[in-house]
């Protein structure tokens, strides 16, 4: 267990590692730095080594104009250069400055403007009074590019880069260092003298080049430290009087390195370093790092030539990378368009993703995929169990808000995933909506990573005059790490393909939703018309039927003695037919009324609804001597009249289809997670299981009318009542063993149904 002291130390380490390094009041001693006010070239700050280099005391020139140091011709050229669109066009300028008497010194003058609005002038002693001729640089670049054009392999290509840079600069070691997604880095190419230990293939932790340093490398593409053992010099005054803070030296060539970085170089045995940034799409892709065991000076022109060469070569590296990805990108584009076609043609978009070839797995080179839609899972390939998938989606809902999420080490951020690491150490997820997801999985791939030193011990803390300072690691020996709980990484092109698929799925779902809404509106209108028709027809049929019944009975009474036996029998047939027709019409009327009463849901005592049903059936119960058992029943949200009719129909059926045994009916209720489950069990003749669905269909009968009277509407009405309550109804039975009818009523479901009814009728 970590102590509070250890936690505080970790926080302090993190703060020191991420503290800004672009603002300070020190520079490297191989040049002179002046901070100027651009409007009048007034000198605001100067480095103290101006005394040593130019034999001038700082206080002699502070608050004075640069014109007092240079002749009018040079000042005029500088002012013209500062008016140009790009200040880089005057860099470097050769400047002659008087040292003492007639003794002059020649400098490479480099100007830049900092974010605070100051003009920075840096002076480096020039080894030559001439700039590098264009043709010399042209031949240098041409020779390097010619070698690159002959190389197809990206690794060989990178190797040529470091060989050419080392040939130009003469450093003991030149490395091409590439960053990964986690900002760790690895040496992918190296050229060195034989006596140095190789670093090729080694990985280095993110802390070796912390976030502030990476930010500076993106802003200033070349960094030069000619002597790592030199003593830095101060700026006078220590703060910029214009902004009353330390001067921002982000783009400064002479800016001093942090003490931690200098110690890091010493631990590596480096006396001089030159670093060229390789930036791709605004992100630091890598570095060309040049190291020398002893101090080494490289002229500004040669450094800029190396920077240009690095940019030109790196543009080719980027092209080669994109070319290597091109075929794979084209394949994924084809798969993506094919899947969209499949989804558009399928009745269910999920079928289009999993039932054809290529399928959803091919889009991301995954070994498993799962689609959660409408609470149901569809899986393909190797995936976690449905229970594990439900928990994973719950975690995604609570922790991920972006339109795509991917990781190659899911167990490190979602510990439960360690149970299924063999199929899902890597996860790529796209939410289709709040509850619907498409997930891709990759299994664990155990690998060994060679580090240049222990990545778990990047820094130490030391006290320096009551101040804490960072100390970099001292060991760069080979340190092997076995990486577990990690899959192959998801490539950017795969992530992009998944995002495009997400857009296509959303569009298809929206289109289908529009089609379903139109269909639902048509069905609702049609159903409404049918209900009205059934209701009106039932009423309209009653009157002619009553007339037929009345006149047939009148014929029977008036002419009974005048008619023969056949006529009497025919009249009886008519009377029975009319009676059956009236019963059928009454049942159709009852059926059509069921979901026209959906606004009556309220707190209902199930026990009272049951007692009303029993009271209506008291004659049949008494005649059959039926025993009906039921416990205390709950209070639910429902339509009391319909609930009474539901029980009445089920109990009536139980009495009607009794066996030779005394009739016994058991009614029970139990609470499930979000619904009530009711059961009505009898000991009657039972039902063949093959007819368990058919009996709920309107007018369906399993027995002849002369055997068991009725219209076949009772159970259809029961089903309609239960469905109006958003529940389910079914039967479990065997012939000769009685039957148990089950139905569910959702907890609070009546409120939902009531709200829907009101919305439809507003």
C-alpha positions in Angstrom: 0.0 0.0 0.0 1.3 3.4 -1.0 1.9 5.9 1.8 0.8 9.5 1.7 4.5 10.5 1.4 4.9 8.3 -1.7 1.8 9.7 -3.3 3.1 13.2 -2.7 6.4 12.3 -4.2 4.7 10.9 -7.3 2.6 14.0 -7.7 5.7 16.2 -7.4 7.6 14.1 -9.9 4.7 14.5 -12.4 4.6 18.3 -11.8 8.3 18.6 -12.4 8.3 16.4 -15.5 5.6 18.6 -17.1 6.8 22.0 -16.0 7.4 24.4 -18.9 11.0 24.7 -20.1 10.7 27.4 -22.7 10.9 30.4 -20.3 14.1 30.9 -18.5 16.9 33.5 -18.1 19.8 31.3 -19.3 21.3 30.5 -22.6 24.2 28.3 -23.9 27.5 30.1 -23.9 28.6 29.6 -27.6 26.6 32.7 -28.8 25.2 36.0 -27.6 21.5 36.7 -27.3 19.8 40.1 -27.3 16.1 40.8 -26.6 15.0 43.9 -28.6 12.0 46.1 -28.9 11.3 45.9 -32.6 9.9 49.4 -33.1 13.3 51.1 -32.3 15.6 48.1 -31.9 16.1 49.1 -28.2 18.1 46.4 -26.3 15.9 45.1 -23.4 18.0 42.1 -22.3 21.5 40.8 -23.1 23.4 37.7 -22.2 26.3 38.2 -19.8 28.9 36.5 -22.1 28.8 39.6 -24.4 31.8 40.8 -22.2 33.8 37.7 -23.1 32.9 37.6 -26.8 32.8 41.3 -27.7 34.6 42.9 -24.8 31.4 44.9 -24.0 29.9 45.3 -20.5 26.1 44.6 -20.5 25.3 47.8 -18.8 27.0 49.7 -21.6 24.4 48.7 -24.1 21.2 48.0 -22.1 18.3 50.4 -23.0 20.4 51.6 -26.0 19.7 50.9 -29.7 21.3 48.2 -31.7 22.4 51.0 -34.0 25.2 51.8 -31.5 26.7 48.3 -32.1 26.4 48.1 -35.9 27.2 50.5 -38.8 24.4 52.2 -40.6 24.7 50.0 -43.7 24.0 46.8 -41.6 21.2 48.5 -39.7 19.5 49.5 -42.9 19.7 45.9 -44.2 18.3 44.6 -41.0 15.3 47.0 -41.0 14.5 46.1 -44.6 14.6 42.4 -43.7 12.3 42.9 -40.8 9.7 44.5 -43.1 9.6 41.4 -45.3 6.7 38.9 -45.1 8.8 36.2 -43.6 11.6 37.1 -41.2 13.3 33.8 -42.0 14.5 35.3 -45.4 17.2 37.3 -43.6 18.5 34.3 -41.6 21.3 34.0 -41.3 22.7 37.4 -41.9 26.5 37.9 -41.7 27.2 40.7 -39.2 30.6 42.4 -38.5 31.0 43.8 -35.0 33.9 45.6 -33.5 35.6 43.8 -30.6 38.4 46.1 -29.7 40.2 48.7 -31.7 40.3 47.6 -35.3 39.6 44.0 -34.3 36.2 42.7 -35.8 34.3 39.5 -35.3 31.9 37.9 -37.8 28.7 36.4 -36.6 25.8 34.5 -38.0 22.8 36.6 -36.9 19.5 34.9 -36.5 16.3 36.9 -35.9 12.9 35.7 -34.7 9.8 37.1 -33.0 8.6 35.4 -29.8 5.0 35.0 -28.6 5.4 37.9 -26.2 6.1 40.4 -29.0 9.8 40.8 -28.5 12.4 40.6 -31.3 15.2 38.1 -30.4 18.6 38.4 -32.0 21.0 35.5 -31.6 24.7 35.8 -32.6 26.8 32.8 -33.3 30.5 33.1 -34.3 30.8 32.4 -38.0 33.5 29.9 -39.1 33.2 31.2 -42.6 32.4 34.6 -44.0 30.4 33.0 -46.8 27.1 31.1 -46.6 27.0 27.5 -48.0 26.8 27.8 -51.8 23.5 26.7 -53.2 25.1 24.2 -55.6 27.0 22.5 -52.7 23.8 22.0 -50.9 22.0 20.9 -54.1 24.5 18.2 -54.7 24.3 17.1 -51.1 20.5 16.8 -51.3 20.6 15.2 -54.7 23.0 12.5 -53.7 20.9 11.6 -50.6 17.6 11.6 -52.6 19.1 9.5 -55.4 20.0 6.7 -52.8 16.5 6.9 -51.4 14.9 6.5 -54.8 16.6 3.2 -55.2 15.2 1.8 -52.0 11.7 0.3 -51.7 11.8 -1.0 -48.2 10.8 1.5 -45.5 13.4 0.2 -42.9 16.2 0.4 -45.5 14.9 3.9 -46.3 15.2 5.0 -42.7 18.7 3.5 -42.6 19.8 5.6 -45.5 18.5 8.8 -43.8 20.8 8.2 -40.7 23.7 7.3 -43.0 23.4 10.5 -45.0 22.9 12.8 -42.0 26.0 11.2 -40.3 28.0 11.6 -43.5 27.1 15.3 -43.6 27.5 16.1 -39.9 30.3 13.7 -38.7 28.5 12.8 -35.4 29.6 9.6 -33.7 26.0 8.3 -33.7 22.9 9.2 -35.7 19.5 7.6 -34.8 16.0 7.8 -36.2 13.7 7.6 -33.3 10.0 7.0 -33.8 7.1 7.7 -31.3 4.2 5.4 -30.9 0.6 6.2 -29.9 1.5 6.3 -26.1 4.5 8.6 -26.8 7.0 5.9 -26.0 9.7 5.7 -28.7 11.9 3.2 -30.4 15.1 3.4 -32.4 14.2 2.2 -35.9 17.5 3.1 -37.7 21.0 3.8 -36.5 24.4 4.6 -37.9 27.4 4.9 -35.5 31.1 4.3 -34.9 32.0 0.7 -34.0 33.0 1.4 -30.4 29.5 2.6 -29.3 26.9 0.2 -27.9 24.0 -0.2 -30.3 20.6 1.2 -29.5 18.8 -0.1 -32.6 15.5 -1.8 -31.8 15.4 -0.5 -28.2 12.3 1.2 -26.8 12.5 4.3 -24.6 9.8 5.5 -22.2 7.7 8.6 -22.8 9.5 10.2 -19.8 12.8 10.4 -21.7 11.2 13.1 -23.9 8.4 14.5 -21.7 5.4 16.4 -22.9 7.0 20.0 -22.7 10.0 18.8 -24.7 7.8 17.2 -27.4 5.9 20.4 -27.6 9.1 22.4 -28.2 10.3 19.9 -30.8 7.1 20.6 -32.7 7.5 24.3 -32.5 11.3 24.4 -33.2 12.4 21.8 -35.7 16.1 21.8 -34.9 17.8 21.7 -31.5 21.5 22.0 -31.0 23.7 21.5 -27.9 27.4 21.8 -29.0 28.8 21.2 -25.5 26.7 19.5 -22.8 29.4 20.3 -20.2 29.4 24.1 -20.9 28.2 26.4 -18.1 25.1 28.4 -19.1 25.1 32.2 -19.0 22.5 34.5 -17.6 20.3 37.2 -19.3 20.5 40.6 -17.8 18.1 41.7 -16.5 16.6 38.3 -15.5 13.0 39.4 -16.6 11.9 41.1 -19.7 10.9 44.6 -18.6 8.2 44.9 -21.3 6.2 41.9 -20.1 7.7 41.7 -16.6 8.3 38.0 -16.8 10.9 35.6 -18.1 11.4 35.8 -21.9 9.8 33.1 -24.0 12.7 31.3 -25.8 10.6 28.7 -27.6 12.2 29.3 -31.0 15.6 30.2 -29.6 18.7 28.4 -30.9 20.8 29.3 -27.8 18.1 28.5 -25.2 19.7 26.5 -22.4 18.6 22.9 -21.9 17.0 21.8 -18.7 19.4 20.4 -16.0 17.6 17.1 -16.2 18.2 16.8 -19.9 21.8 17.7 -19.6 22.3 15.1 -16.9 20.5 12.6 -19.1 23.0 13.3 -21.9 25.9 12.9 -19.5 24.5 9.5 -18.3 24.5 8.5 -22.0 28.0 9.7 -22.5 27.0 12.5 -24.9 29.1 15.6 -25.2 27.2 17.3 -28.1 23.8 16.7 -29.7 21.8 17.8 -32.7 18.1 16.9 -33.0 16.0 17.3 -36.1 12.2 17.1 -35.6 10.0 15.0 -37.9 6.5 16.3 -37.7 3.5 14.8 -39.5 0.1 16.4 -39.5 1.0 18.6 -36.5 2.1 15.6 -34.4 5.7 14.7 -33.5 6.3 11.5 -35.6 9.9 11.1 -34.6 13.4 12.6 -34.3 16.7 12.4 -36.0 19.0 12.4 -33.0 22.8 13.0 -33.5 25.1 12.3 -30.6 28.9 13.0 -30.2 31.0 11.9 -27.3 33.0 15.1 -27.3 31.8 18.8 -27.8 31.2 19.5 -31.4 30.1 22.7 -33.2 28.0 22.6 -36.4 27.5 25.8 -38.3 24.0 27.3 -38.6 24.0 26.8 -42.4 24.9 23.1 -42.0 22.2 22.7 -39.3 19.6 24.3 -41.5 20.8 22.1 -44.4 20.3 19.0 -42.3 16.8 20.3 -41.2 15.8 20.8 -44.8 17.2 17.4 -45.8 15.3 15.9 -42.9 12.0 17.5 -44.1 12.5 16.5 -47.7 13.4 12.9 -46.7 10.7 12.7 -44.2 8.1 13.7 -46.7 9.2 10.7 -48.7 8.9 8.6 -45.5 5.4 9.7 -45.1 4.6 8.9 -48.7 6.2 5.4 -48.3 4.1 4.8 -45.2 0.9 5.9 -47.0 1.9 3.7 -50.0 2.3 0.7 -47.7 -1.2 1.4 -46.2 -2.7 2.1 -49.6 -3.6 -1.5 -50.6 -5.0 -2.2 -47.1 -7.0 1.0 -47.2 -8.4 0.1 -50.6 -9.4 -3.3 -49.3 -11.1 -1.9 -46.3 -12.9 0.7 -48.5 -14.2 -2.2 -50.7 -15.4 -4.2 -47.6 -17.0 -1.1 -46.2 -19.0 -0.3 -49.4 -19.9 -4.0 -49.7 -21.3 -4.1 -46.1 -23.3 -1.0 -46.8 -24.9 -2.6 -49.8 -25.6 -5.8 -47.8 -27.2 -3.7 -45.0 -29.3 -1.7 -47.5 -30.7 -4.8 -49.1 -31.3 -6.9 -46.0 -34.6 -6.6 -44.0 -32.5 -6.4 -40.9 -29.2 -4.4 -41.2 -27.5 -6.9 -38.7 -28.0 -9.7 -41.2 -26.2 -7.6 -43.8 -23.2 -7.4 -41.4 -22.8 -11.0 -40.4 -24.5 -13.3 -42.9 -22.5 -12.5 -46.1 -18.8 -12.5 -47.2 -17.0 -10.3 -46.5 -18.5 -9.7 -43.1 -18.1 -7.3 -40.2 -14.9 -9.1 -39.0 -13.1 -8.3 -42.2 -13.6 -4.5 -41.8 -11.1 -4.3 -38.9 -9.2 -7.6 -39.1 -10.8 -8.6 -35.8 -11.2 -12.2 -34.5 -14.7 -11.5 -33.0 -17.5 -9.0 -33.2 -20.8 -8.4 -31.4 -23.8 -6.3 -32.2 -26.2 -5.2 -29.4 -29.5 -3.9 -30.9 -32.8 -3.7 -29.1 -31.5 -5.6 -26.1 -30.5 -8.6 -28.2 -26.9 -9.7 -29.1 -25.7 -11.0 -32.4 -22.1 -12.4 -32.3 -19.7 -13.7 -34.9 -16.2 -15.2 -34.3 -14.7 -15.4 -30.8 -16.4 -13.1 -28.3 -17.1 -12.9 -24.5 -20.4 -14.4 -23.2 -23.6 -12.5 -23.4 -23.5 -11.8 -19.7 -20.0 -10.4 -20.0 -21.0 -8.4 -23.0 -23.9 -6.8 -21.1 -21.5 -5.8 -18.3 -19.0 -4.4 -20.8 -21.7 -2.3 -22.5 -22.8 -1.0 -19.1 -19.2 0.1 -18.5 -19.0 1.8 -21.9 -22.2 3.7 -21.2 -20.8 5.1 -18.0 -17.3 5.8 -19.1 -17.2 6.6 -22.8 -18.8 9.6 -24.4 -17.0 9.7 -27.8 -18.4 8.3 -31.1 -15.7 5.7 -31.1 -13.6 4.0 -28.5 -10.6 1.7 -29.0 -7.8 0.2 -26.9 -5.3 -2.6 -27.3 -5.3 -3.3 -23.6 -8.8 -3.4 -22.3 -8.0 -5.3 -19.0 -5.8 -2.4 -17.9 -8.7 0.0 -17.9 -11.6 -2.4 -17.4 -10.3 -5.1 -14.9 -13.2 -7.5 -15.5 -11.9 -8.0 -19.1 -9.0 -10.1 -17.7 -11.5 -13.0 -17.5 -11.8 -13.0 -21.3 -8.4 -11.7 -22.3 -7.9 -14.6 -24.7 -10.7 -13.3 -26.9 -10.9 -9.6 -26.0 -7.7 -7.9 -24.8 -8.3 -5.4 -27.6 -11.6 -3.6 -28.1 -12.9 -1.3 -30.8 -16.5 0.0 -30.0 -18.9 2.3 -31.8 -22.2 3.4 -30.1 -25.1 3.4 -32.5 -27.3 4.9 -29.8 -27.4 5.0 -26.0 -28.2 1.3 -25.8 -27.0 -0.1 -29.1 -23.3 -0.9 -29.9 -21.1 -2.6 -32.4 -18.0 -4.2 -30.8 -14.9 -5.7 -32.3 -12.4 -7.9 -30.3 -8.8 -9.0 -30.6 -7.2 -11.6 -28.4 -4.2 -11.2 -26.2 -0.8 -11.3 -27.9 2.1 -11.9 -25.4 5.3 -10.2 -26.6 8.7 -9.2 -25.3 9.8 -5.5 -25.6 13.4 -4.6 -25.3 13.8 -1.3 -23.4 16.9 0.9 -23.1 16.8 0.8 -19.3 13.9 0.1 -16.8 10.9 2.2 -18.0 9.4 2.0 -14.6 12.2 4.1 -13.1 12.5 7.2 -15.4 13.3 9.8 -12.7 14.6 10.3 -9.2 14.2 13.4 -7.0 17.1 15.1 -5.3 17.3 18.2 -3.1 19.4 21.0 -4.3 19.6 23.9 -1.8 16.1 23.1 -0.4 14.7 22.8 -3.9 13.6 19.5 -5.4 15.1 18.7 -8.8 14.5 15.9 -11.3 17.3 13.4 -11.9 17.1 11.2 -15.0 17.8 7.5 -15.0 21.4 6.5 -15.2 21.1 3.0 -16.6 20.5 2.3 -20.3 21.2 -1.4 -20.2 19.0 -3.7 -22.0 15.8 -4.3 -19.9 13.4 -6.9 -21.2 9.7 -6.7 -20.5 7.0 -9.3 -21.2 3.9 -7.5 -22.2 0.6 -9.2 -21.4 -3.1 -8.3 -21.5 -2.4 -6.6 -24.8 -3.6 -7.2 -28.4 -2.3 -6.1 -31.7 -3.0 -2.4 -32.0 -5.8 -0.9 -34.0 -4.5 0.9 -37.1 -5.8 4.4 -37.9 -7.3 3.2 -41.2 -9.3 0.5 -39.2 -10.6 3.1 -36.8 -11.6 5.3 -39.7 -13.4 2.4 -41.4 -15.4 1.7 -38.2 -16.4 5.4 -38.0 -17.6 5.3 -41.6 -19.6 2.1 -40.9 -21.2 3.8 -37.9 -22.4 6.7 -40.1 -23.9 4.2 -42.6 -25.7 2.2 -39.8 -27.2 5.3 -38.3 -28.4 6.4 -41.8 -29.9 3.0 -42.5 -31.6 2.9 -39.1 -33.0 6.4 -39.6 -34.3 5.5 -43.0 -35.9 2.3 -41.7 -37.4 4.2 -38.8 -39.0 6.6 -41.2 -40.4 3.7 -43.2 -41.7 2.0 -40.1 -43.3 5.2 -38.9 -45.2 5.5 -42.1 -46.2 1.8 -42.0 -47.2 2.2 -38.3 -49.4 5.2 -39.2 -51.0 3.2 -42.0 -51.6 0.2 -39.8 -53.0 2.4 -37.0 -55.4 4.1 -39.4 -56.4 0.7 -40.9 -56.9 -0.9 -37.4 -59.0 2.1 -36.3 -61.2 1.7 -39.3 -61.5 -2.0 -38.8 -62.5 -1.5 -35.1 -65.1 1.0 -36.1 -66.4 -1.3 -38.7 -66.6 -4.2 -36.3 -68.4 -2.1 -33.7 -70.9 -0.6 -36.2 -71.4 -3.9 -38.0 -72.1 -5.7 -34.7 -74.7 -3.2 -33.8 -76.3 -3.1 -37.2 -76.5 -6.9 -37.4 -78.3 -7.2 -34.1 -81.6 -5.6 -35.3 -82.2 -7.9 -38.4 -81.2 -10.9 -36.3 -83.7 -9.9 -33.6 -86.4 -9.6 -36.3 -85.6 -13.1 -37.7 -85.6 -14.5 -34.1 -89.0 -12.8 -33.3 -90.7 -13.9 -36.5 -89.4 -17.5 -36.3 -90.7 -17.7 -32.7 -94.1 -16.2 -33.8 -94.3 -18.8 -36.6 -93.6 -21.6 -34.0 -96.3 -20.4 -31.7 -99.0 -19.7 -34.3 -98.6 -22.6 -36.6 -97.1 -25.3 -34.4 -100.1 -27.6 -34.6 -100.5 -27.0 -38.3 -96.9 -27.9 -39.3 -95.4 -31.4 -39.5 -92.4 -32.7 -37.5 -89.9 -31.6 -40.2 -91.2 -28.0 -40.1 -90.8 -28.0 -36.3 -87.3 -29.3 -36.6 -86.4 -26.7 -39.2 -87.7 -23.9 -37.0 -85.6 -25.2 -34.1 -82.5 -25.1 -36.4 -83.2 -21.5 -37.3 -83.7 -20.5 -33.6 -80.4 -22.1 -32.6 -78.6 -20.5 -35.6 -79.9 -17.1 -34.7 -78.9 -17.6 -31.1 -75.4 -18.7 -32.1 -75.1 -15.7 -34.5 -76.1 -13.3 -31.7 -73.5 -14.8 -29.4 -70.8 -14.5 -32.1 -71.8 -10.8 -32.7 -71.6 -10.1 -28.9 -68.1 -11.7 -28.8 -66.9 -9.8 -31.8 -68.2 -6.6 -30.2 -66.4 -7.4 -26.9 -63.2 -8.2 -28.9 -63.3 -4.9 -30.8 -63.9 -2.9 -27.6 -60.8 -4.2 -25.8 -58.2 -1.7 -27.0 -60.7 1.1 -27.4 -60.7 1.4 -23.6 -57.0 1.9 -23.0 -57.4 5.1 -21.0 -58.8 3.4 -17.9 -55.6 2.1 -16.3 -55.5 2.8 -12.6 -54.5 1.2 -9.3 -56.5 -2.0 -9.3 -56.9 -4.6 -6.6 -56.6 -7.9 -8.5 -58.5 -9.7 -5.7 -61.6 -7.5 -6.2 -61.4 -8.0 -10.0 -61.3 -11.8 -9.5 -64.2 -11.7 -7.0 -66.3 -9.8 -9.6 -65.5 -12.5 -12.1 -66.4 -15.3 -9.7 -69.7 -13.6 -8.8 -70.6 -13.4 -12.5 -69.9 -17.2 -12.8 -71.5 -18.2 -9.5 -74.2 -20.3 -11.2 -71.7 -22.4 -13.2 -69.4 -22.7 -10.2 -72.2 -23.9 -8.1 -73.5 -26.3 -10.7 -70.0 -27.8 -11.3 -69.1 -27.7 -7.6 -65.8 -26.2 -8.6 -63.2 -25.4 -5.9 -61.3 -22.2 -6.6 -58.2 -21.4 -4.5 -56.3 -18.1 -4.5 -54.1 -16.2 -2.1 -54.0 -12.5 -1.3 -53.4 -10.9 -4.7 -51.5 -7.6 -5.4 -52.5 -4.2 -6.4 -51.4 -3.3 -10.0 -51.9 -0.6 -12.6 -54.5 -2.0 -15.0 -58.0 -1.7 -16.3 -60.2 -3.4 -13.6 -63.1 -4.3 -16.0 -60.8 -6.0 -18.5 -58.9 -7.8 -15.7 -62.2 -9.1 -14.5 -63.1 -10.3 -18.0 -59.7 -11.9 -18.3 -60.2 -14.0 -15.2 -63.8 -14.7 -16.1 -62.9 -16.2 -19.5 -60.0 -18.3 -18.1 -62.1 -19.7 -15.2 -65.1 -20.3 -17.5 -62.8 -22.3 -19.8 -61.4 -24.3 -16.9 -65.0 -25.3 -15.8 -66.1 -26.0 -19.4 -63.2 -28.3 -20.2 -63.3 -30.3 -17.0 -62.4 -33.9 -16.7 -64.2 -36.6 -14.6 -62.4 -35.3 -11.5 -64.0 -32.7 -9.3 -63.1 -29.3 -10.7 -60.3 -27.5 -8.9 -58.7 -24.2 -10.0 -55.6 -22.6 -8.4 -54.9 -18.9 -9.1 -51.5 -17.4 -8.0 -49.3 -14.3 -8.5 -45.6 -13.7 -8.1 -43.4 -10.6 -8.6 -40.6 -10.8 -11.2 -38.1 -8.1 -11.8 -40.3 -5.6 -13.6 -43.6 -7.5 -14.0 -46.2 -9.5 -12.2 -46.7 -13.2 -13.3 -50.2 -14.6 -12.8 -51.2 -18.3 -13.3 -54.6 -20.0 -13.6 -54.1 -23.8 -13.2 -56.9 -26.4 -13.6 -57.2 -30.2 -13.5 -59.2 -30.5 -16.7 -58.8 -32.5 -19.9 -55.6 -30.5 -20.9 -54.4 -29.4 -24.3 -52.1 -31.0 -26.9 -48.9 -28.8 -26.8 -48.9 -28.5 -30.6 -52.1 -26.4 -30.3 -50.7 -24.1 -27.5 -50.4 -21.1 -29.9 -53.5 -21.8 -32.0 -56.0 -21.6 -29.2 -55.4 -17.8 -28.9 -56.4 -17.1 -32.5 -59.8 -15.6 -33.1 -62.6 -18.2 -33.9 -60.2 -21.1 -33.5 -61.7 -24.2 -31.8 -60.2 -27.6 -30.9 -63.6 -29.3 -30.3 -67.0 -29.5 -32.0 -69.7 -27.2 -30.8 -72.0 -30.0 -29.9 -69.3 -31.4 -27.6 -68.2 -28.1 -26.0 -70.3 -25.1 -26.9 -68.8 -21.6 -27.6 -67.6 -19.3 -30.3 -63.8 -19.7 -30.0 -63.4 -16.0 -29.0 -62.7 -16.3 -25.3 -59.0 -16.9 -25.4 -58.5 -14.4 -28.3 -60.1 -11.8 -26.1 -57.8 -12.8 -23.2 -54.8 -12.4 -25.4 -56.0 -9.0 -26.6 -56.5 -7.8 -23.0 -53.1 -8.9 -21.9 -51.4 -7.3 -25.0 -53.1 -4.0 -24.3 -51.5 -4.1 -20.9 -48.1 -4.7 -22.6 -47.9 -8.2 -21.2 -47.7 -11.8 -22.5 -49.9 -14.8 -22.3 -49.2 -18.5 -22.9 -50.3 -22.0 -21.8 -48.4 -25.0 -20.5 -50.3 -28.3 -20.8 -50.4 -31.9 -21.7 -53.5 -34.0 -22.7 -55.2 -35.4 -19.7 -53.0 -33.5 -17.2 -54.9 -30.2 -16.9 -53.6 -26.8 -18.2 -51.9 -23.8 -16.6 -52.5 -20.4 -18.3 -49.8 -17.8 -17.5 -50.0 -14.0 -18.2 -47.8 -11.1 -17.2 -48.7 -7.5 -16.4 -45.7 -5.0 -16.3 -45.1 -3.1 -13.1 -46.0 0.5 -14.1 -46.9 -0.7 -17.6 -50.3 0.7 -17.4 -48.8 4.2 -17.0 -46.8 3.7 -20.2 -49.8 2.4 -22.1 -52.0 5.2 -20.7 -49.5 7.8 -21.9 -49.3 6.3 -25.4 -53.1 6.3 -25.6 -53.3 10.0 -24.6 -50.5 10.9 -27.1 -52.5 9.2 -29.9 -55.7 11.0 -29.0 -54.4 14.5 -28.4 
